[in-house]
Every structure is written in C-alpha cells, then in structure tokens.
Amino acid sequence: MRTRVLSSLVATLTLLLAGCSGDGGDTAGGPITLRFQSLAWQEESVEANKELVEEWNAAHPDVRVEYVQGSWDGVHDQLLTSFEGGEAPDIIHDASDDLADFAYGGYLADLTDLLPRRLKSDIPQRSWETATFGDGIYGVPFLQEPRVLIANATWLKEAGVRIPTPERPWSWAEFRTITEELSGDGRYGVAWPLKEPVSATLNLSLSSGGQLFHRGADDKVTVRFETPDEVMPRTVHDQANIDHSASPTTLGSGGSDTLPGFFGGRYAMVPLGFSYRQQIVQQAPKGFDWQVLPAPAGADGLTQGVSPQTLSIAEDSPHKREAAEFIDFLLRPDNMVRLALGDWMLPTGTEALKDPALHTTENDWATGTALAAHLRSAPAQSVRGYPEWKDKVATPAFQEYYSGAIDLAELRERLEEDGNLVLARYQR
C-alpha cells in the first residue's frame, strides 16, 4: 500500500514539474527558444534577417531563435497588446520614436548592463541618445536614414542650376529660389509628399535650430513653436501657396505616390527617405537619370533628426542575457552592413559605416553615407504622449497650414495650446 501511495505521489510531482517548465522549449537540459519579431518588409531585408537567424541557430544549438514576421502597420498597438497579454516576443524590432511609452511603462528591459562593450563603443553616443529614456537604454539603434532630395538629373542639368553637395548644400532660401526657377507650364520644382507631415517637419527643422519640444528643470516638456521652427514649414507653405513651385496635390500623398509623376517629368525633385532609392531603381523607366542630393541646410548646417530602427528586449523575457547575445551577433559590423544593404539604409555602427559598399557612387550610396555624421536624435524621441500629440494635434494642424487653410499664427496656437494640453496629461 505504501509503495502504491509513494508511486502515485512521484507521478503527481512529475506532472506538476512538467507543467511548470519554461515556455518555448526551455525545459531542463533542452534548448532555449527566443522569439524575434522583425519588421523587415523589403525582400532583400527579409532575406538578410532570415539568413542571419539561420546562421545563429546553426552555431548555437542551445539557444534557438524563432523568426516572427511583424509589420510596421499598427506595430505600436500590436506590441502594447502583446505586452499587456504577457505574450511579447523576446527581441523586438521597432523604431526609436515608438519606444518612449513602452520604456516608461516598464515593458522594455534596460539594456545598460546587458550589452557588450564592443557594441556600446561601436555605435556613437548621438545614436544611443535616440533610445535612452531617463537613465536607461531601451533599444539598440542599428539602421537609420537621412531625408534627401531625389532629383531628375537631366532636368537640373538642362536648367543650369547649381547642384548641391554635402560639402556645399543649398540653403532653405536657395532651395526655394531654385524650385521656382524649375517650375512652369504645369511642371513643379518639387513635390512634397506630406501625408504624414510631422516627422518630416520636425526632423528637417533641426537644420535651422528648431526644437519645438523643450524640457524644463522639472523634467516636464512643453511645446514652443519659435522662429527656428518656422523655417522649413514656411518654405513648404510658400512653395505650395505663393510660388506655386510645389505641387499642391502631393501634400496629402505618401512618398511612393509621387514616383509616377516624378518619372513622368512632372516634378524635378521629391524629398524622400534614403531607402526610397530601391523603389526608384526598380520602377524608373529605362534611361531615366536620377541623383541623390542632400536636404537643404540651415543655421545648423545639414543637421537633421532621425528615428533609427531599434532592437529591444521585453522586460518579461526570462532570457535577457541570451537575447542580448543574439542582438550582439546580429549587429556585428559585417552583419550590420548586410542589414543596411538589404534595407537600403545606413548602419549606425562606426565600423559598418566604413564598409566600401556604402561609399560607392552606384545608386548614390556615398552621398547618403556622407550625411551620417549630421544625423541627430529626433526632437520627439523622449516625449511621453507624442503619438497622441502627433495624431490629434500636429498632423491636422500641419496639413491645414501646408494647404493654405490656416496661417502661421494659427499653426503656432494649435501646436502650443492644444499640444500642451495633450502632453500635460502624460506628465502629471
């Protein structure tokens, strides 16, 4: 009898222990499984990410990485749901301007003591600032892209205008003058795709010293739309509504929407992210001659804000050390170059940026790489409540200003008064 009771207890205990074993194959003596949610979407980029995961798994049989395909569309809400439901991936691909609420909300692990010295020293401090909130680092910035001017090279050459270079860019005033010179007969010097106007406006305004968000001694942020903040938006407004050198119909368009008109000779230039070169290579008509030009410069030169793509670790992950080791592998200089080439973007790493593949004249890689040293943390990076401020206040206000529906004074009033009411709710 005692033997049967003892056997029954042992069997019950065995079942209980089995039920308490870790998720994802993390049983005693078994391999650890890390879930890596990637937002890569371009074919070359997806391929590069999957190849690197396979290489890691082949070399690390005890720590297996499972590739999970995510999407940039609605990623903030998707991640929030997964965090609150306790189902977040271990390794999270996102953008630095999406991290603030997650970092302050305790959903992301502080990476300060998890990352190896090699990785910390390879990425410049100006890039680390994009993913630093309070005293912690909540993401590894690894890919970034400047905003550039994609130009019809033939059109500019025939017009005889001065071609800007990273060493001698156009000023905002010169840019406005040149777009006016290039316009006429139903053609425009520039097409601004500003369906999502806030990021482009804030990041390009850094060149003229614009900040918009100001953090006080009490650590609270307020919005002040000052003279340096006016330069870029006033230029766009005047091009569209006074000079008629900017197409009014593209102000509500996305970047890809402007390409047919660009290829068709309707616009001389389109301000786009550096990675749009891939679409242009794929879609441009045979013989179409295009080139990459630096964005206009202001009082602070070519400085512009960026929100790099980042890799973070969920606070709830039971395998933070192993996740950090995978991130370190993924972002070795050679691997970072592979990811950058796959996404047609720039790596943040100092060693990766030296790679000859990023300094070629083919597809104007060299022009973009020359801008890397001028990229800074986007003004909104650490602002709690920024997503709501952007969606409810700034986006409609900028859209109406650029279309000519409101003037600069009303734009300022809405950004400051309505905007500060939104931010105040997040800073009580």
N, C-alpha and C positions, 0 to 999 in steps of 0.2 A: 504493500500500500504506500509506504513512504517513498519507495522507488518511483511509483507512478506519479505521485504528487510532485516529487522533485523534477521528474522529466517534464511534467506539464508546466512548472514554473520556468524551467530553462527555455522551453519552446515559446512561452509567452514573452519572456525577456528578449529572446532573439527577434521576435516580430516587432517589439517596441523599438529596439535598437535600429532595425532596418527602416522603420518608419521615420526615425529621427535623423537618418543620414542626410548629408547635404544634397542640395538640388544640383542638377546638371551633371550627374555622374560623379559627384565629389564624394564617393564612398571611400571607406578606409582602404588605402592601397590602390585606389583607382585614379584615373586621370581627372584633373580639374578641367571644367569647361567654362570658358569665358565667352559671353555674348558681346559681339562688336557690331553696333548699329552704324552703318556707313550711309552717308547721304550722297555718295558719288552717283552721278547720273549719266555723264558722258561715257560713251562706250569705252574709250581708251582709259578713262579714270576707273570705271568699274573693273575693267580687266586688270589694271595695275594693283588695285586693292585686293582683289581675289587672289592674284598671284602671290602677293606678299603674305596673305593669310596662309596659303598653302605652303609656302617656304617656312613660315614659322612652325606650322603643325608638323612638318617633316623633321624639323630639328628639335622639337620639344614635345615628345610623345606624352609627357606627364601633364602638360598644360595645353589643352586643345582650345583653339579659338573658333567659334562658330560665327560665320559671316551672316549678318542680318541686313537686308536691304531696306533702308528707310527712304524718306522723301522730304525735300525741303518744304513742300506744301503742307502747311499746318503742323510743322515739326514742334513748335512750342507747346501747343495744346496736346499733341500726342505724347510728348515727354512728360508733361505735367500729369496726365492721366496715368502713365506708367509709373511715375514716382509715387503718386498717391495710392496706387493699387499694389505697390510692392513688387512690380514686375519690370523695373527699369533694366536696360542692358548694363553690363558691367562697364563697357567702354562706349562712350557717347561722342559721336561726331556732330558738331554744331557750329555756330558762328559766335564770335565773342560778344556781339551786341545782343545775344539772346540769353546770356549766362547770368546776368545780374540777379534777377528774381530767383533763379534756381540756387545760386550761391548763397544769397542772404536767407533763402528759405531752408537751408540745411540739406538740400537734395544732392549736392555735389561734394566730393571729398576734397579737402585741402591737399594739394599736391606738393606743398613746400618740402616736406621731408621724404617724399616718395620718389622723386625724380633724381636720376643720377647726375653727378656733377657735369659730365660731358654734355648732356642735353641742355642743362641750365646755362652753361657758358657759351654754347654754340648759338643760341637764339638771343638777339640783342635785347637790352632792357626795355627799349621803346616798344618792342613787340610783347614782352611779358606784361607790360602795363595794360594791355588790352584785355587780359584775363585775370587781373589782380583786383580783388574786391576786399576792402578792409585790409587786414594783414595776411590774407591767404591768396594762394594761386589756385584757380579752379578750372583751368584749361591750359592745354599746350597749344599756342598759336603756331600753325605749321604751313598754311598756304595763305597768300594774300594777293590782291590785285589792285593796281592803281587804276583810276579812271583816266582814259586817254581820249584823244581825238582820232577817230578813224577817218581818213581823208581820201577823196578822189584825187590821186596824184596827178593825173593828166589835166584835170580841171585847174588845180592850183598852179601847175607849171604854165599852162596857157595864159592864165590870168597875170602871171608875173609877180605874185605876192611873195613876200619873204617867208621862207619855210623855217618854222621854229625848230630848235633842237633842245635837248635837256640842258645844254650849256647856255643857250640863248633863247629862252622860250618867249612866247607872246605875253604881254601884259593883258589884263582883262580889257583895258581900253583899246589896245591894239587888236585884240581878238574881235571886239565889236565892230571896229572900223573895217577890218578885212572881210567879215561876213557880209557887211553892207556892200562892199565892193564886188563881192562874188554873186550878189543877188540880182534878180530882174528877169523879166519875160517868163514868169511862172516858176522860176527856179530860186532856191534859197541857199544861202551860205551855210546854214546849219539846221539840223533837225534835232531838237531836244526831246528825247523820249522820257517823259516825266510822269508816267502813270504812278510811280512810287517816288514822289519828289523829295522826301525828307532826307534820306540817306545821302543822295547826290548833293543836295544843297548844303547840308552840314559839313560833309567831308571836303567838298571843294572850297567852302568858305574859310577853311583853315589857312589857305594860301594868303588871304588878306588879313589874317589875325582874328577871324571870327571864332567865338567860343560858344555863345548862346547860353550854355549851362554854366552857372557859377556857384561854386561850393563855398559856403561861409565858414566862420570859425566854429559854428555849432554843428558843422558837418552836413548841414541841410543845403539842398540845391535849389536855386531859383533860376528862372528864365529871364534873361535880359537881352533884347534884340538891339544891339548897339551898332554904331557906324561901320565897324569892320564886318559885321554880319550882313550888311546891306549889299556889298559889292557884287557878289555872284548872283543873288536873286534879282537885283536891279538890272544887271546886264541881260539876263534871260528875258525879263519883263520888257525891257526896251527893244531887244531884238525882235520879239514877237509882236509888240503893240505899237512901236514908234517907227523903227527902221524897216519893219517887215522883212527882215533878213533871216528870221527863224520861222519855220513852218508852224502855223497855229494848230494844224490838225494833228501833229505828232505829240503835242504836250500831254495828251491823255493816253499815249501809247507806251508799250513796253519796248525794250531795245530791239528785239527780233522783228517787231512790226515795222521798223524803219528801214530794214535792209532792202526790201524790194524797191522802194523809192530811191535809196542810195545807189543801188546797182543800175537803176533806170535813168540816172542823171538828174534827179530832181533836187537832191541835196549834195552840197560839196563836202560836208563833214557831219559826222554823228558822234557825240560824246558817249562812249561806252566803256564798260569794264574791259580790261586787257584780255580776258578769256574769250571775248566775242570773236577774236581772230579765227578761232576754229570754225565757227559758223560761216565766216566770210570766205575762208579757204574752200569750204565745202560747197557754198552756194553761189559764189561770184561767177558771172558769165566769163567765158573764155576770153582772155585778153584784157580783162578789167584790171587796171593798175591802181592799187591802193597802198596806203602807207600809214604808219602809226606816228602820231605827233603827241608831244607832251601837252597836258592840260594847261590852260593859261596860268600865269604866276601873278601873285600879288605882293604885298609888302613883305610877306614871309617866304617869298620865293615859290618853289614847287611843292611846298608842304601840303599834304592832303591827308585826310583821315581815312583809316581803313578799319574794317572789322574782320580780322582774319578768321579762317576756318580753324576750329579747335578740336582737340581730343580731351575729353574729361572722363572721370571715373565716378560712378554712382557712390554716394555715401553708404548705401545699403549693401554694396558689393562685399561679400565675405573674402574676396581675393584681391584686395587692392594692390598688394606688392606684386603679384603676378601680372595684374593688369598694367601696372606701371612699366614692368619689364617688356611687355608687348609693345607699349607705346614707344619705348626707347628703341626697340628693334625697328618699328615702322618708320621712325624718324631718324635713322642713321643717315648721314649725308647722301649716300648713293640712293637710298630708298626714298628720301625726301625729293630728290631730283626726279625720280620715276613718277612720284605722285604729282609733282608740279607739271611735268610734261604731259601727263595724262589729262590734267585739268586745264592746261594752257594758262597756268597761273605762275606766280613767283613763290619760291620757298622762303621761309623766314630765316632759316639757318645760314649762318655766315659761310660755312664750308660749302654747303649746297649751292649758294649763290655764285661761287667761283667756277662752277662746272662750265666747261666750254660750250655745252649745248645751249646754255642760257645767254650766250654772248654772240650768237650768230646774227647776221643780217637777214637770214631767211625768216620770213614772217615777222620781221622786226623784233625778235626776242631781245636784242641788245638795247633797243630804246626803252622797253619796259624795265629791264634789269637796271638801267641807269637811274631809274626813279625810285628804286627800293630804299635807298638811304633817306629819302624825303617822306616816307610813309610814317604816320604817327597814329596813336590811338584815336579812334573816332570820338567826337565830343560827348556822345551819349552813352559810352561804354558802361559807366558805373552808376547811371541814373536809375534809381528804382521808379517804376511806373512809366518808364519810357515807352514801352509798347502801347499803352493806353493813350499817352500823350500824343504819340505819333498818329495813331489811328483816328482818334476822336477830335483832335485839335489841329495838329500841324499839317496833316495830309490835306484836309479840305481847305485850310487857310492858304497854303502854298499853291494849290491847284487854282483857287479863285484869283490869287494875285497874279500868277503867271498868265492866266487867260484874260486879264484886264478887268475882271469883275469887281475887284476891290483895289484900293490904293495901298501904298506902303504904310501909311499911318494905321489903317485898319488891320493890316497884316501884323504889325507890331502889337497892337492892342490885343488881338486874339491870341497870339503866341504867348504873350506875357500874362495877361489877366486870366484868360481861360486855362492856359497851360499851367500856371502856378497853382490854380485850384486843384487840378488833377494831381500834380506832384505832391501837394501838401497832404493828401490822403495817404500817401505811402511813407510819409516821414513823421508821423505823429509819435 
